[in-house]
Amino acid sequence: MTGKELVRLALGGGPGFLQLAVTNACNAHCRFCSFPHIPRSEWCMADPARLGRGLQAMQRAGIRYICYTGGEPLLYPGLLDSLAQARDLGLETLLVTNGALLSPQLIQDLQDVRLNTLIISIDAASEEAHDRHRGVPGLISHIKGILPLIQRAGLKAVASVTLSRLLDDLDALAGFVQDLGFKHLTFSYPLTGLDSSYLGFADHHLVNLSPEELDRRFCQILDLKNRSSLIILNPRVAVEEARRQLRGLSSRFPCLAGFKYFFADWRLEVFRCHFLGDTLGPLEEIDRLTPIRDSCNACSIDCYRDPSVFQYVAVSLADTLAAWRQGEFLRGFKTLFNPQNFVSLLSLLEGRHWVR
């Protein structure tokens, strides 16, 4: 990245992030997800040519992180080519998978296209419960066998766990994840309804948790962060923000979805996030979209809330510089010395395993 590009990113509040569902196809049968209900005849794959132009537009828009997801992204025929193009454009790449299609050759291929982080979904604290819920017999045994190859390839392996009623004991989960060979763990919050095209949700009793149940699990995450040798990637402040939202309190760190974070589906339509249904335009025009900063508080999705805490300090710095350029020095200093900037910086250090 050139010095000019670094200055442009700094003035714009830091790098952007986009979650891209390259397909709605999935080979698992999880009960708290709606992707398995899509019949094979309706499987859709992102158009490779449009996606290539979209990656170029993302680079122009200052987006530097892209997370490939689905459905199951390993079913997408153009995945490796897209990953290679993204890295050639200077984008950091992450990939979310259920792990069933990982093989020694594919891991070598992912290393060759310089994938940064491989996020593997884990649903329960036992092999039997996980495989039964995923509907893929032998999946945990396969993940355990393939993890050493992933780590030798230099890929960051992260276990991603959705909070659900499959998890009675987070200590047992942490032990199970460590036994599999993971060193990093991130928690996703349950989704029971979304207005976007994303289907990673279901109004199922496994994830239809009451506010009291959800708050109890948030407290367990905070406690686990203090005691576990696993690196829990959810920042403490973001978990506390989720607890505040459950109590109806205002957010101290406004969501940056629509400004720094976006979602695009297999039709390559850009949404500000998974939750809201309004489309912003095609991915090929993301560099021409008008940024949205309205302090939205409609959801508590960790994909947007966690990084919004990380990036608060970068956005504050950009706001400070903008105020000074306009001659509003007092406003600039107030923005620069906002105590939340220090909290954000500490959270960024806590979540440094996500960023480069």
Secondary structure, DSSP 4 states (H G I P E B T S, - for coil): --HHHHHHHHHTTS-EEEEEE-BS--S---TT-SGGGS-GGG--B--HHHHHHHHHHHHHTTEEEEEEESS-GGG-TTHHHHHHHHHHTT-EEEEEE-STT--HHHHHHHHHTT--EEEEE--SSSHHHHHHHHT-TTHHHHHHHHHHHHHHTTPEEEEEEE-STT-S-HHHHHHHHHHHT-SEEEEEPP-S--SSS-------TTT---HHHHHHHHHHHHHHHHH-SSEE-S-HHHHHHHHHHHTTPPPSS---BTTTEEEE-TT-EEESSSS---EEEEGGGGGGSPP--S---S---HHHHHHHHHHHHHHHHHHHHHHHHTT-HHHHHHHHT-HHHHHHHHHHHHTTTT--
